[in-house]
Amino acid sequence: MTRAGLRPLDGSGHQGRFLAVGAVVALLFVVLFGRLGQVQLTEHADYAAAASQLNTREVVVPAVRGRILDRSGKPLADNTSVTVVTVERRVVADSRDGGRALLERVASAIDRPVEDLLARTHLCGSDGAPPAPACWSGSPQVPIPVASGVDPQRALSLVERPDLFPGVAVEALPVRRYPAALGVNAAHLLGYLGRATRAEVEAGRVGADDLVGRAGLEQQYDSALRGTPGRTTVSVDARGLVTGVVDRVDPVPGRDLVTSIDAGVQSATEKALAREIAAARSRGLPADSGAAVVLDVTTGHVIASASAPTYDPNVWTGGISAKEYAALTSPAAGTPLLSRVTGTAMAPASTLKALSVPAAVAAGNSLSRTYECGSSYRIGNREFRNFESRGYGPITFHKALEISCDTVFYDVAYRSWLALGGLAGADARDPFITTMRDFGLGRRSGIDLPGESAGRIPDRGWKRSVWEQTKDETCGRAKDGYPEVARTDPSRAAYLVSLARENCVSGAQFRAGDAANFSIGQGDVATTPLQMGVAYAAMAGDGVVRTPRVGVRTVDPVSGASTPVDAGPTRAADLPRDVADYVKGGLRAVVVSGTAEQAFRGMPIDWPVSGKTGTAEVFDRSDTSWFLSYAPTTRPRYAVSVAVSQGGHGSETAAPAARSIHEALRLMR
């Protein structure tokens, strides 16, 4: 018998439940296959793109950089290779000690400090990374270059023992080289390379592993020299470590840059500058820096450009250490990265008189009359002394250039200032200001080099602007009396207080003394050696002001096709022919019988030189030595500008350097 309400055990209940479960499973499979079909047919592209983004990375392959050549094809900058030891990032990431044990073995084999190698395993900017350049600033998807410039024999010993050095490889990588053709340094002219910054990469202009020009021609022509980088697409795992290569596009090499530089003249210019700086120091002068530049009068091309102090440009090859970089940027070392040719402006002193003569004529003064050359010139209650010569009595402008008489120019500048209305005068009508600007002073020349200073023409507008910016500090200093100076040098403190009091009250005014100092290249006027070279080239070339250029053309290294570099604008200064001829006569007399006679005594007659000395007084420092010149006098071809900070008289330091440069130019005719 059975109990009431109980069904017999015939298996029908189990069968029903099985059928129900089977139906659900079948339905799920239908949904699954439907979804798979949707993914394959309608969403394939989206998922493929996502997979690509998640599982691949694109690595930039830098192109071989174009060379920088002198005018005859001699390499000033080219490429070589260095032996680099790399370690797979995966090996470092997988090791419990961050790769220390492995890198200790590597360091011992190649004779390098292990801490230097370990520092390179940190990406710059990551937690615990040492400061640049010790860290690695490149891509995380490429092997880590833990050591560069390794002895090849030592490096190859690593790949012979993969059991001891897993993930270690040796590569020969291209690097920049500055071969010093004919002993040329040209560090400031050529510039150097540095890793691309994050901002540059994010802007899309360069890749993370690109080397970018950071100064000089390397920076100015970077896009042409760098070429077009290639691309390698690599697959990566979840940790971002490379597992394989998916695709590759080869790089296109950069174009060569042919310059106007003559390696022989460049070498001679560098040696002449260094020799005269050393000679000035032997006479007890600081001679802390200097510059020399040679321009082609007929084209504006830069034939040579030297700056001191300088450095070995090869210091950047293979990576620069933090200690080396600190030395290059140290004021105590003279900040050798700064170009004194284009980046530093100084008072040009009497070299400006060659332009003050045309300005004086524009102010209404005749070339045929005489002007008083006294030992001093009084303006108000102040005596302006004749610095470079004694009193000569009445002389012409020609003689004033020859002997460098200051008081003649004080007189014409003061009378011009009065004629303009004195303190009420206007810049636009000032013949001295307009003439200097007409010859390119007070603005950048437009040379194809970065970091050019505009110099300074201290006109009325500039005076007021500076006074408004500094008047509170100036008036404060007039009251406090410079106590820090007074403790050690009371007379100097008294002078500074007197100056501060005067400028506090009337510093915004373009005073008669400003006009007088301006006319002889003193006071607040400041020019670069390049600007003065351009101005003298214009004087030698009958007033044609040319934009200076270093680059001549770029050349495809594969096809040989060349593209000329834009020559830049050319314009004519307001220089009447008779005035130009008159000034040229005076400049020739400077070398034959004037302030530069001794420096050029015995110069071959087939290379006549014309020029002007300058000795700029600088408060609390030794004088700046200048010499501006061009040659041959009869048919000007080259202009030479030399300046040495704290180098003393122009005739003693800059002029002898210029003579050596002219002797080199004479030989290259």
Secondary structure per residue as TSV (DSSP state, phi and psi in degrees):
chain	resnum	aa	ss	phi	psi
A	1	M	-	360.0	153.5
A	2	T	-	-112.5	157.7
A	3	R	-	-76.4	149.0
A	4	A	T	-65.8	138.2
A	5	G	T	86.1	-5.0
A	6	L	-	-99.3	134.7
A	7	R	-	-82.8	152.0
A	8	P	-	-69.5	150.9
A	9	L	-	-83.9	77.7
A	10	D	-	-106.1	1.7
A	11	G	S	84.9	-1.4
A	12	S	H	-66.8	-31.2
A	13	G	H	-69.0	-43.3
A	14	H	H	-62.8	-38.7
A	15	Q	H	-63.7	-38.2
A	16	G	H	-65.8	-44.1
A	17	R	H	-63.8	-38.7
A	18	F	H	-61.8	-41.3
A	19	L	H	-65.1	-38.5
A	20	A	H	-64.8	-45.2
A	21	V	H	-63.1	-42.1
A	22	G	H	-60.4	-38.4
A	23	A	H	-65.2	-40.6
A	24	V	H	-63.9	-44.5
A	25	V	H	-61.8	-43.5
A	26	A	H	-60.9	-40.8
A	27	L	H	-63.4	-40.3
A	28	L	H	-63.8	-40.1
A	29	F	H	-64.4	-38.3
A	30	V	H	-61.5	-44.9
A	31	V	H	-63.6	-43.0
A	32	L	H	-61.7	-49.4
A	33	F	H	-65.6	-33.1
A	34	G	H	-64.8	-41.2
A	35	R	H	-67.2	-38.8
A	36	L	H	-63.4	-39.6
A	37	G	H	-64.4	-39.9
A	38	Q	H	-63.1	-42.6
A	39	V	H	-62.6	-45.6
A	40	Q	H	-66.7	-40.2
A	41	L	H	-89.7	-37.7
A	42	T	H	-113.3	-22.2
A	43	E	S	-120.8	14.7
A	44	H	H	-59.6	-46.6
A	45	A	H	-61.8	-41.9
A	46	D	H	-63.3	-43.4
A	47	Y	H	-71.7	-35.5
A	48	A	H	-63.2	-42.2
A	49	A	H	-64.0	-42.0
A	50	A	H	-64.3	-41.4
A	51	A	H	-63.0	-39.7
A	52	S	H	-63.0	-42.1
A	53	Q	H	-67.3	-35.5
A	54	L	H	-80.9	-30.4
A	55	N	H	-115.3	-0.7
A	56	T	E	-131.4	157.6
A	57	R	E	-135.8	152.0
A	58	E	E	-105.8	124.1
A	59	V	E	-109.5	129.1
A	60	V	E	-76.8	133.5
A	61	V	E	-108.5	105.1
A	62	P	-	-60.3	146.4
A	63	A	-	-81.7	156.9
A	64	V	-	-66.0	127.3
A	65	R	-	-74.5	142.6
A	66	G	-	-66.7	155.5
A	67	R	-	-85.0	158.9
A	68	I	E	-111.4	122.7
A	69	L	E	-118.4	152.9
A	70	D	-	-79.3	-179.0
A	71	R	T	-62.4	-24.7
A	72	S	T	-101.0	5.2
A	73	G	S	98.7	1.4
A	74	K	-	-69.8	133.1
A	75	P	E	-74.0	124.0
A	76	L	E	-95.3	-28.9
A	77	A	E	-145.5	126.5
A	78	D	E	-142.8	-158.6
A	79	N	E	-125.1	146.9
A	80	T	E	-137.7	-170.4
A	81	S	E	-128.1	150.2
A	82	V	E	-125.1	151.5
A	83	T	E	-82.6	123.7
A	84	V	E	-120.4	132.9
A	85	V	E	-97.7	125.9
A	86	T	E	-119.4	157.1
A	87	V	E	-131.1	134.5
A	88	E	-	-63.0	131.2
A	89	R	H	-61.1	-31.4
A	90	R	H	-60.8	-40.3
A	91	V	H	-64.2	-42.2
A	92	V	H	-65.8	-43.8
A	93	A	H	-66.2	-33.5
A	94	D	H	-80.7	-18.5
A	95	S	S	-80.9	144.3
A	96	R	T	-68.1	-28.3
A	97	D	T	-100.3	16.3
A	98	G	T	68.0	22.8
A	99	G	T	85.4	6.7
A	100	R	H	-60.4	-47.6
A	101	A	H	-60.8	-43.4
A	102	L	H	-62.5	-46.4
A	103	L	H	-70.5	-25.7
A	104	E	H	-64.9	-39.8
A	105	R	H	-67.9	-40.6
A	106	V	H	-63.0	-46.6
A	107	A	H	-59.5	-39.9
A	108	S	H	-66.2	-38.1
A	109	A	H	-70.5	-34.3
A	110	I	H	-104.2	3.5
A	111	D	T	60.2	53.9
A	112	R	-	-128.7	151.6
A	113	P	-	-63.8	131.0
A	114	V	H	-64.2	-31.8
A	115	E	H	-63.9	-32.6
A	116	D	H	-64.9	-39.8
A	117	L	H	-69.5	-41.1
A	118	L	H	-64.6	-36.6
A	119	A	H	-60.2	-34.1
A	120	R	T	-72.1	-15.2
A	121	T	T	-77.8	-7.9
A	122	H	S	-96.6	128.9
A	123	L	B	-72.2	133.8
A	124	C	T	-57.3	132.0
A	125	G	T	95.1	-12.8
A	126	S	S	-82.7	164.6
A	127	D	T	-60.6	131.0
A	128	G	T	80.9	0.7
A	129	A	-	-73.9	138.5
A	130	P	-	-71.3	164.1
A	131	P	-	-67.4	154.6
A	132	A	T	-64.3	147.1
A	133	P	T	-94.6	13.9
A	134	A	T	-67.4	-37.2
A	135	C	S	-76.2	177.4
A	136	W	B	-102.6	119.6
A	137	S	-	-98.4	7.1
A	138	G	S	-90.1	-161.7
A	139	S	-	-76.3	141.6
A	140	P	T	-76.0	-6.6
A	141	Q	T	-94.6	3.6
A	142	V	S	-115.2	157.0
A	143	P	-	-55.8	148.6
A	144	I	E	-80.7	119.9
A	145	P	E	-80.1	93.0
A	146	V	E	-79.6	-21.2
A	147	A	E	-151.9	134.7
A	148	S	E	-121.1	152.4
A	149	G	S	70.6	32.6
A	150	V	-	-80.1	147.1
A	151	D	-	-59.3	123.5
A	152	P	H	-56.5	-38.9
A	153	Q	H	-65.6	-41.3
A	154	R	H	-65.7	-41.6
A	155	A	H	-63.5	-41.5
A	156	L	H	-66.7	-23.6
A	157	S	H	-65.1	-21.7
A	158	L	H	-71.8	-41.1
A	159	V	H	-76.4	-12.2
A	160	E	T	-78.4	-14.1
A	161	R	-	-127.4	71.2
A	162	P	T	-62.0	-21.7
A	163	D	T	-68.2	-34.9
A	164	L	T	-87.6	-26.6
A	165	F	S	-126.9	63.8
A	166	P	T	-66.8	136.2
A	167	G	T	78.8	2.3
A	168	V	E	-93.4	133.9
A	169	A	E	-134.6	162.5
A	170	V	E	-124.4	129.6
A	171	E	E	-128.3	152.0
A	172	A	E	-104.3	104.6
A	173	L	E	-102.9	141.1
A	174	P	E	-70.6	137.8
A	175	V	E	-137.1	162.6
A	176	R	E	-75.0	142.2
A	177	R	E	-136.1	139.8
A	178	Y	-	-115.8	96.4
A	179	P	-	-75.3	-4.9
A	180	A	-	57.8	53.8
A	181	A	G	-58.6	128.6
A	182	L	G	56.6	27.5
A	183	G	G	81.1	12.9
A	184	V	-	-69.6	137.0
A	185	N	-	-99.0	-65.7
A	186	A	-	52.0	31.7
A	187	A	H	-58.7	-43.3
A	188	H	H	-73.4	-27.9
A	189	L	H	-75.0	-43.9
A	190	L	H	-78.2	-39.4
A	191	G	-	84.1	-160.3
A	192	Y	-	-155.4	175.5
A	193	L	E	-114.3	151.6
A	194	G	E	-145.1	161.2
A	195	R	E	-63.6	146.7
A	196	A	-	-62.3	140.1
A	197	T	-	-83.0	164.4
A	198	R	H	-60.3	-39.7
A	199	A	H	-63.1	-40.3
A	200	E	H	-65.6	-39.5
A	201	V	H	-67.2	-45.0
A	202	E	H	-65.8	-27.1
A	203	A	T	-75.3	-10.8
A	204	G	T	85.0	7.2
A	205	R	S	-82.5	-31.6
A	206	V	S	-140.7	166.0
A	207	G	-	-91.1	167.1
A	208	A	T	-64.1	-26.1
A	209	D	T	-101.3	5.5
A	210	D	-	-72.3	145.6
A	211	L	E	-95.9	133.1
A	212	V	E	-121.5	140.5
A	213	G	E	-62.8	131.4
A	214	R	-	-114.0	-6.9
A	215	A	S	-165.6	165.9
A	216	G	H	55.9	-151.1
A	217	L	H	-64.2	-31.1
A	218	E	H	-59.2	-36.8
A	219	Q	H	-81.4	-44.9
A	220	Q	H	-60.9	-41.4
A	221	Y	T	-110.2	29.8
A	222	D	H	-58.1	-47.1
A	223	S	H	-62.7	-36.1
A	224	A	H	-75.5	-42.3
A	225	L	H	-69.3	-34.8
A	226	R	H	-73.2	-27.0
A	227	G	-	73.2	-157.9
A	228	T	B	-114.6	117.4
A	229	P	-	-68.5	153.9
A	230	G	E	-87.4	179.2
A	231	R	E	-136.4	131.5
A	232	T	E	-120.8	121.7
A	233	T	E	-94.2	123.2
A	234	V	E	-117.8	149.3
A	235	S	E	-88.5	145.2
A	236	V	E	-132.8	156.1
A	237	D	-	-89.1	-172.6
A	238	A	T	-63.0	-21.9
A	239	R	T	-89.3	-0.9
A	240	G	S	84.7	12.4
A	241	L	-	-91.7	142.7
A	242	V	E	-69.8	134.3
A	243	T	E	-118.7	-12.8
A	244	G	E	178.5	171.7
A	245	V	E	-105.4	127.6
A	246	V	E	-97.0	-44.3
A	247	D	E	-154.0	157.4
A	248	R	E	-146.4	134.7
A	249	V	E	-122.6	120.9
A	250	D	-	-70.1	146.5
A	251	P	-	-74.7	159.7
A	252	V	B	-107.1	124.1
A	253	P	-	-62.4	152.4
A	254	G	-	-72.3	164.7
A	255	R	-	-86.0	146.3
A	256	D	E	-75.1	146.5
A	257	L	E	-110.5	116.8
A	258	V	E	-91.9	125.8
A	259	T	E	-106.2	174.0
A	260	S	S	-88.5	-1.5
A	261	I	-	-67.3	133.7
A	262	D	-	-100.0	114.5
A	263	A	H	-58.1	-37.7
A	264	G	H	-64.5	-46.0
A	265	V	H	-69.0	-37.3
A	266	Q	H	-60.1	-46.2
A	267	S	H	-62.0	-44.2
A	268	A	H	-64.1	-37.4
A	269	T	H	-66.7	-44.4
A	270	E	H	-62.0	-43.0
A	271	K	H	-67.6	-40.6
A	272	A	H	-63.5	-43.6
A	273	L	H	-63.7	-47.2
A	274	A	H	-63.3	-39.6
A	275	R	H	-65.3	-44.4
A	276	E	H	-74.1	-30.0
A	277	I	H	-64.1	-43.6
A	278	A	H	-63.6	-38.7
A	279	A	H	-66.1	-39.8
A	280	A	H	-63.8	-40.6
A	281	R	H	-64.9	-35.1
A	282	S	H	-66.6	-20.9
A	283	R	T	-90.2	5.4
A	284	G	T	94.0	7.5
A	285	L	-	-92.4	147.7
A	286	P	-	-64.1	-41.8
A	287	A	-	39.3	62.3
A	288	D	-	-80.7	-18.4
A	289	S	E	-162.8	165.5
A	290	G	E	-166.6	170.2
A	291	A	E	-152.0	151.0
A	292	A	E	-147.8	135.7
A	293	V	E	-140.4	140.3
A	294	V	E	-117.8	127.3
A	295	L	E	-119.2	144.8
A	296	D	E	-81.8	116.2
A	297	V	T	-60.5	-33.8
A	298	T	T	-83.6	-18.3
A	299	T	T	-127.6	-22.4
A	300	G	-	87.0	0.1
A	301	H	B	-66.8	141.9
A	302	V	E	-86.3	118.7
A	303	I	E	-89.5	-31.7
A	304	A	E	-157.0	150.9
A	305	S	E	-152.8	117.5
A	306	A	E	-127.3	140.2
A	307	S	E	-133.7	141.8
A	308	A	E	-134.7	141.0
A	309	P	S	-72.6	157.2
A	310	T	-	-124.5	-169.6
A	311	Y	-	-154.8	168.9
A	312	D	-	-81.9	114.1
A	313	P	G	-63.2	-18.9
A	314	N	G	-72.0	-4.5
A	315	V	G	-62.9	-22.2
A	316	W	G	-83.2	-16.7
A	317	T	T	-65.5	126.1
A	318	G	T	77.8	5.6
A	319	G	-	103.7	135.3
A	320	I	-	-102.9	141.9
A	321	S	-	-79.9	161.0
A	322	A	H	-61.6	-36.1
A	323	K	H	-66.4	-42.4
A	324	E	H	-66.4	-39.6
A	325	Y	H	-66.7	-39.6
A	326	A	H	-61.4	-37.3
A	327	A	H	-66.4	-35.6
A	328	L	H	-73.1	-24.0
A	329	T	H	-105.8	4.5
A	330	S	-	-78.7	128.1
A	331	P	G	-61.1	-31.3
A	332	A	G	-63.9	-29.0
A	333	A	G	-90.4	3.6
A	334	G	T	86.5	17.7
A	335	T	-	41.6	68.0
A	336	P	T	-65.3	-13.2
A	337	L	T	-73.2	-18.5
A	338	L	S	-80.4	128.2
A	339	S	-	-81.2	120.7
A	340	R	T	-79.9	-11.1
A	341	V	T	-75.2	-44.4
A	342	T	T	-116.2	-22.1
A	343	G	S	-101.0	-5.8
A	344	T	-	-126.2	127.4
A	345	A	-	-109.2	136.7
A	346	M	B	-136.8	161.1
A	347	A	-	-62.3	125.1
A	348	P	-	-80.6	-8.2
A	349	A	G	55.2	-142.5
A	350	S	G	-68.0	-11.5
A	351	T	G	-62.5	-22.3
A	352	L	G	-73.6	-15.2
A	353	K	H	-62.7	-26.2
A	354	A	H	-62.8	-26.2
A	355	L	H	-94.8	-22.8
A	356	S	H	-70.8	-26.0
A	357	V	H	-65.3	-51.7
A	358	P	H	-58.3	-35.0
A	359	A	H	-65.6	-41.0
A	360	A	H	-64.2	-38.8
A	361	V	H	-65.7	-41.4
A	362	A	H	-63.5	-25.4
A	363	A	T	-82.3	-1.6
A	364	G	T	105.9	9.0
A	365	N	-	-90.3	139.6
A	366	S	-	-87.0	145.8
A	367	L	S	-77.3	-14.0
A	368	S	S	-95.5	-8.5
A	369	R	S	-101.2	177.0
A	370	T	-	-109.3	160.9
A	371	Y	E	-136.4	146.1
A	372	E	E	-72.5	123.6
A	373	C	E	-107.4	86.4
A	374	G	-	-91.5	174.1
A	375	S	S	-75.2	-18.9
A	376	S	E	-155.4	167.3
A	377	Y	E	-140.0	125.9
A	378	R	E	-95.3	129.9
A	379	I	E	-125.6	110.7
A	380	G	T	65.5	-124.9
A	381	N	T	-102.6	17.9
A	382	R	E	-119.1	137.0
A	383	E	E	-97.2	126.1
A	384	F	E	-104.9	114.4
A	385	R	E	-87.2	159.9
A	386	N	-	-86.8	104.6
A	387	F	S	-75.3	-50.1
A	388	E	S	-95.0	-2.8
A	389	S	S	-151.9	163.7
A	390	R	-	-82.3	-178.3
A	391	G	-	-74.6	136.1
A	392	Y	-	-119.5	-1.9
A	393	G	E	77.1	-156.8
A	394	P	E	-68.9	125.0
A	395	I	E	-140.3	167.3
A	396	T	-	-88.3	169.7
A	397	F	H	-61.0	-35.4
A	398	H	H	-57.6	-48.6
A	399	K	H	-67.9	-35.1
A	400	A	H	-62.7	-36.3
A	401	L	H	-69.6	-44.1
A	402	E	H	-58.9	-47.1
A	403	I	H	-99.5	-3.0
A	404	S	T	60.8	56.6
A	405	C	-	-81.4	120.2
A	406	D	H	-75.8	-40.4
A	407	T	H	-65.9	-27.8
A	408	V	H	-60.0	-42.8
A	409	F	H	-77.6	-31.8
A	410	Y	H	-56.2	-44.7
A	411	D	H	-63.8	-50.5
A	412	V	H	-68.4	-33.3
A	413	A	H	-69.7	-40.2
A	414	Y	H	-65.8	-43.7
A	415	R	H	-66.1	-33.9
A	416	S	H	-66.1	-41.3
A	417	W	H	-61.1	-43.7
A	418	L	H	-64.1	-42.8
A	419	A	H	-63.6	-27.2
A	420	L	T	-81.3	-5.3
A	421	G	T	107.1	14.3
A	422	G	G	64.3	-127.0
A	423	L	G	-64.9	-17.5
A	424	A	G	-93.4	6.9
A	425	G	-	-65.2	166.6
A	426	A	-	-123.2	142.2
A	427	D	G	-60.0	-40.6
A	428	A	G	-62.4	-25.0
A	429	R	G	-101.9	-0.9
A	430	D	-	-80.9	113.4
A	431	P	H	-65.6	-28.2
A	432	F	H	-71.2	-45.6
A	433	I	H	-65.9	-45.6
A	434	T	H	-66.4	-35.2
A	435	T	H	-67.2	-45.0
A	436	M	H	-61.6	-42.2
A	437	R	H	-66.8	-35.0
A	438	D	H	-62.7	-31.2
A	439	F	T	-90.0	7.8
A	440	G	T	96.3	5.7
A	441	L	T	-81.7	150.6
A	442	G	T	83.5	8.0
A	443	R	S	-152.6	160.2
A	444	R	-	-65.4	143.0
A	445	S	-	-74.7	-21.7
A	446	G	-	90.6	14.3
A	447	I	-	-59.1	150.9
A	448	D	S	-83.0	57.7
A	449	L	S	-141.7	141.9
A	450	P	S	-79.3	164.1
A	451	G	S	75.8	25.2
A	452	E	-	-78.2	134.6
A	453	S	-	-81.8	144.3
A	454	A	-	-82.4	-10.5
A	455	G	-	68.6	-160.5
A	456	R	B	-155.0	127.0
A	457	I	-	-108.9	105.9
A	458	P	-	-78.9	76.5
A	459	D	-	-84.5	-171.9
A	460	R	H	-65.7	-39.9
A	461	G	H	-63.7	-41.5
A	462	W	H	-65.0	-42.6
A	463	K	H	-57.5	-47.0
A	464	R	H	-66.4	-42.2
A	465	S	H	-60.7	-45.5
A	466	V	H	-66.6	-40.0
A	467	W	H	-62.8	-42.7
A	468	E	H	-64.1	-32.9
A	469	Q	H	-77.2	-26.8
A	470	T	H	-118.1	0.2
A	471	K	H	-62.0	-38.1
A	472	D	H	-62.6	-44.9
A	473	E	H	-66.7	-42.3
A	474	T	H	-61.8	-46.7
A	475	C	H	-66.9	-33.9
A	476	G	H	-65.0	-40.1
A	477	R	H	-69.5	-31.9
A	478	A	H	-63.6	-31.0
A	479	K	H	-83.5	-41.2
A	480	D	H	-79.1	-16.6
A	481	G	-	76.9	17.4
A	482	Y	-	51.0	62.1
A	483	P	H	-61.0	-33.5
A	484	E	H	-68.1	-27.3
A	485	V	H	-85.5	-38.7
A	486	A	H	-60.4	-29.2
A	487	R	T	-64.9	-31.1
A	488	T	T	-113.1	-23.4
A	489	D	-	-147.4	81.0
A	490	P	H	-59.0	-37.0
A	491	S	H	-68.2	-38.8
A	492	R	H	-67.7	-39.7
A	493	A	H	-62.1	-40.0
A	494	A	H	-63.2	-40.4
A	495	Y	H	-63.9	-43.9
A	496	L	H	-64.2	-38.7
A	497	V	H	-65.2	-44.4
A	498	S	H	-60.3	-42.3
A	499	L	H	-65.1	-42.5
A	500	A	H	-65.0	-39.7
A	501	R	H	-63.4	-43.4
A	502	E	H	-63.4	-45.4
A	503	N	H	-71.9	-28.0
A	504	C	H	-62.2	-39.2
A	505	V	H	-85.6	-46.2
A	506	S	H	-130.0	23.3
A	507	G	T	-65.3	-18.7
A	508	A	T	-81.5	-11.6
A	509	Q	S	-89.5	141.7
A	510	F	-	-87.9	96.3
A	511	R	-	-88.3	170.6
A	512	A	H	-59.5	-37.9
A	513	G	H	-64.7	-34.1
A	514	D	H	-63.3	-43.4
A	515	A	H	-64.1	-41.1
A	516	A	H	-64.5	-48.2
A	517	N	H	-63.5	-39.3
A	518	F	H	-56.0	-41.6
A	519	S	H	-65.8	-21.6
A	520	I	T	-112.0	17.1
A	521	G	T	73.2	29.0
A	522	Q	-	-118.3	-168.5
A	523	G	T	74.1	-131.5
A	524	D	T	-94.9	-3.3
A	525	V	-	-67.4	139.4
A	526	A	B	-145.1	134.3
A	527	T	B	-136.7	155.5
A	528	T	-	-88.2	157.1
A	529	P	H	-56.7	-34.2
A	530	L	H	-66.1	-45.1
A	531	Q	H	-58.7	-42.9
A	532	M	H	-67.7	-34.8
A	533	G	H	-63.4	-41.4
A	534	V	H	-63.5	-41.9
A	535	A	H	-64.4	-42.7
A	536	Y	H	-71.4	-33.3
A	537	A	H	-62.6	-37.3
A	538	A	H	-67.9	-40.6
A	539	M	H	-62.6	-43.8
A	540	A	H	-67.2	-29.3
A	541	G	T	-98.5	29.8
A	542	D	T	59.1	38.2
A	543	G	T	91.2	4.9
A	544	V	E	-84.2	114.5
A	545	V	E	-94.6	115.1
A	546	R	E	-108.1	145.3
A	547	T	-	-73.7	123.8
A	548	P	-	-69.3	142.6
A	549	R	B	-138.0	139.2
A	550	V	S	-102.4	-44.2
A	551	G	E	-74.6	138.3
A	552	V	E	-110.2	-48.5
A	553	R	E	-160.8	158.2
A	554	T	E	-108.5	145.9
A	555	V	E	-130.0	131.9
A	556	D	-	-71.8	121.3
A	557	P	T	-70.0	-16.5
A	558	V	T	-91.5	-53.6
A	559	S	T	-89.8	-21.6
A	560	G	-	82.3	0.8
A	561	A	-	-67.0	137.5
A	562	S	E	-119.6	152.4
A	563	T	E	-129.6	122.5
A	564	P	E	-69.2	148.2
A	565	V	-	-81.7	137.1
A	566	D	-	-56.2	128.2
A	567	A	-	-72.6	-17.2
A	568	G	-	84.4	164.3
A	569	P	-	-70.8	150.8
A	570	T	E	-124.9	138.1
A	571	R	E	-143.0	164.5
A	572	A	E	-105.6	125.0
A	573	A	-	-75.5	158.2
A	574	D	S	-79.5	85.7
A	575	L	-	-133.3	99.0
A	576	P	-	-57.9	146.1
A	577	R	H	-59.4	-40.7
A	578	D	H	-66.8	-34.5
A	579	V	H	-69.4	-42.6
A	580	A	H	-59.3	-46.1
A	581	D	H	-63.4	-38.1
A	582	Y	H	-63.8	-47.9
A	583	V	H	-63.5	-41.5
A	584	K	H	-59.5	-39.1
A	585	G	H	-62.3	-41.6
A	586	G	H	-65.5	-38.6
A	587	L	H	-68.9	-32.6
A	588	R	H	-67.9	-38.6
A	589	A	H	-64.3	-30.7
A	590	V	H	-56.9	-41.2
A	591	V	H	-81.8	-35.2
A	592	V	H	-77.4	-44.4
A	593	S	H	-141.1	6.1
A	594	G	S	-107.0	-143.4
A	595	T	T	-68.5	-17.2
A	596	A	T	-106.7	10.0
A	597	E	T	-57.7	-46.7
A	598	Q	T	-65.3	-40.3
A	599	A	T	-64.8	-30.6
A	600	F	T	-108.6	11.3
A	601	R	T	-61.7	130.9
A	602	G	T	85.9	3.6
A	603	M	-	-64.0	132.6
A	604	P	-	-51.5	137.2
A	605	I	T	-70.9	-15.8
A	606	D	T	-82.0	0.8
A	607	W	S	-134.2	68.3
A	608	P	-	-68.2	134.4
A	609	V	-	-112.8	141.1
A	610	S	E	-120.5	144.5
A	611	G	E	-174.3	-173.4
A	612	K	E	-148.0	131.2
A	613	T	E	-80.5	159.0
A	614	G	E	-151.1	136.7
A	615	T	E	-130.5	101.5
A	616	A	E	-89.9	124.4
A	617	E	-	-79.2	131.7
A	618	V	-	-127.4	126.6
A	619	F	T	-59.2	130.0
A	620	D	T	67.2	16.0
A	621	R	S	-141.3	165.3
A	622	S	-	-72.6	162.5
A	623	D	-	-66.5	151.9
A	624	T	E	-91.0	130.0
A	625	S	E	-96.0	126.6
A	626	W	E	-127.0	147.9
A	627	F	E	-150.4	122.6
A	628	L	E	-111.5	138.1
A	629	S	E	-157.7	169.7
A	630	Y	E	-151.4	161.0
A	631	A	E	-163.4	161.4
A	632	P	-	-66.3	146.3
A	633	T	T	-55.8	-40.5
A	634	T	T	-72.1	-27.6
A	635	R	S	-149.6	78.2
A	636	P	-	-55.4	131.0
A	637	R	-	-123.3	-39.0
A	638	Y	E	-127.9	137.7
A	639	A	E	-109.4	138.3
A	640	V	E	-126.0	127.2
A	641	S	E	-120.1	126.7
A	642	V	E	-131.5	133.7
A	643	A	E	-142.3	137.1
A	644	V	E	-129.8	114.0
A	645	S	E	-65.8	131.8
A	646	Q	T	55.8	36.5
A	647	G	-	-100.4	2.1
A	648	G	-	86.4	-152.8
A	649	H	-	-65.2	146.2
A	650	G	T	-61.8	-34.0
A	651	S	T	-73.2	-18.0
A	652	E	T	-98.8	-25.7
A	653	T	T	-121.9	-57.6
A	654	A	H	-69.3	-41.3
A	655	A	H	-63.2	-45.6
A	656	P	H	-61.2	-36.2
A	657	A	H	-63.3	-42.9
A	658	A	H	-63.0	-38.7
A	659	R	H	-60.2	-45.0
A	660	S	H	-60.8	-38.2
A	661	I	H	-66.5	-42.3
A	662	H	H	-64.5	-35.1
A	663	E	H	-63.3	-37.1
A	664	A	H	-68.8	-38.7
A	665	L	H	-65.2	-38.4
A	666	R	H	-60.8	-37.4
A	667	L	H	-74.3	-20.3
A	668	M	T	-93.3	5.1
A	669	R	-	-56.2	360.0
